[in-house]
Amino acid sequence: MQLEVRPDPAEVGRARRWARSRLAGSGIQADEPLAETLVLLVSELVTNAVVHTGCPAVLRLSLPDVPAEEATVRLEVADASTRAPVPRCADDDATGGRGLALVDGLADRWGWNPEGAGKRIWCELDRCSPSARSSGMGACAGQVPACEGLAYEAV
C-alpha cells in the first residue's frame, strides 16, 4: 500500500488518516498502542520529507495480511533528497528537531537507504504477544529508547 504525498504540510494529516484507514483489515485495532505509535511515526517521517525536501514523497505501509499476535509492521517514506539523516541536538526551547529521536525511541528498528535520485527512510514495529507486552518493559520486552539528548533531522 502506498500514498503519494505532495510537498505541503497539510499532507501530514492526510497521511495520518490514510494510515489509520489501512489498519482496519490488518487485525490491528485503532485503539491498540501499536496503531497509535504507527500513526505518530507516519506523522514524523512524512513531516520530515515534506518540510526538509520541498519535494513530493511516497509513504508505504506493509501490514500483516492476517490478524496475528506477533507480526511486524513496516513504514517507509521515500523522498527526492539524497542527503542522509543527520544527528542534530535540539535544546529545550527549539520547536523542532526531535522527529528522528522519536522514531529511534519508538520503532523497534529504523534506518535509511539511498534509492534512485533520493532516499528511503524506514522503520519497523513488532506487534508483541500479550506475554511480552505484560512484562512491564515497554511495548516489547527489553525495548528501551536508544537515544537520549540527541535529535535527528532528515534533510
N, C-alpha and C positions, 0 to 999 in steps of 0.2 A: 504494500500500500504506500502511496506517496502523494504528497501535496506540493504543488508549485507555489512558492511564496514570493510576492513582489517586494521590492526594497522600500517598504513603507511600515513604520512602527505599528500601524493598525493591524497589520497582518499577524502579529503575535497573538492577539486574541482569537483570530480566525484559526490559527494553528492549534491553540489550546482546545477550542470547540471541536475541531476535526479529530484530534487525538481522543477526546472523551467519547465521541460518537463511534470510534473504532473499537472501543473496549467491550461494547455490548456482546458481540459474538465470540469473544475470546475466553469467556469464563472468568474474567477479572471484573469484579463488581466495582461500580463507580465510587462507592464509599470505602473501598479497601485501601489501606495505606499505599500499596503498590501503585494504584491508579493515581492517587494524589501526588506521589513522588514523580511518576511518569509525566504528568501534566506540568509540574514545576520544571522538570528537565527540558521538556519541549519549549517552555517559555524562555528559559535561559539560553538554550542553544540557538533558537530562532532569533531571539533578540540580538545575540552576538552577530549572527550572519547579516541581519538587516541593518543594524547600526554601524558595524565596523567595515562592511564591504560596499554598501550602497548599490549592490547588485542583487538580482533575483537569486533565490536559493531553492533547494528541494529538500523537503522533510520526508523521511522514510521511517516507517514503523514495521517491525517484524514482531507479530504477536503469536502466541501459541494457537495452533489450529483447533485444538480441543481443550476443554477445561482440564487443568492439571494442577495438582497441589504444588508441584515443583516444575517450573518452566523458566525460560529466560526470555525477556523482552529486550529487543534491540531498537535503539533510536539512532538515526543518522541525520545529519544536516550537511548537505553538500553546497558549497558556495564557490564563487569565481575568484576568490583570493588565494594566491599561492603562499602567502605569509603564514608561518606557523603560529600556533598559540604561544604567547609569550608570558612568562610569570610577571605579575605586577603586584606591588604592595598597595593596598588601599587603606588610608588612615580612617579613623572613626568618623571624620566629617565628610568623607568622599561619598558622592551619591551613586557611584558605580564602581566597577572593577572587582566585583565579587562573584560574577557568574560562574566561571570555571572552578572557583573554590567550592561553590555549592555542588557543582557536578562531581567534583572529586570526593566530596564528603557524602553524597547521596547515592552515587552509582556504585555498583559492585566492580565495574571495570570501565575505563574510558580511554580514548586515545584519538589520534588523528592520522590520516594518510593523505599523501598527495593524490589527486585524481584529475587527470586531464589537465586543463588550464586552471585548476583550482585545488580544493581540498575537501575532504570529508571528515567531519568530527563525529565520533560515535560514542555511545555509552550503552552499557547493558545493566539490566536489573534482574536479579534472580527472584523468582517467586518461591518463597520458602515454605517448607512443610510446617504445619502447626507446631510440631515439637521444636523446630529450630526457632520459630518466631517467639515461642514462650520461654526461651532460655534467658530473656532479660538482657541480652547483649546487643540490642539494636534490631533492625529489620531482619537480619540474618545472624546466626551465631557467629561471634568473633568479628563482626564488622565494626570498625572504628574509623572515623574520618581521618584521612592520612595527612591532611593539610591544616596547619594552624597558623594564622597570621599572614598567609600569603593569599593573594587573589590572582587570577589569571585573566587575561584578555585575549580573545581571538581577534586577530587583526588581519 
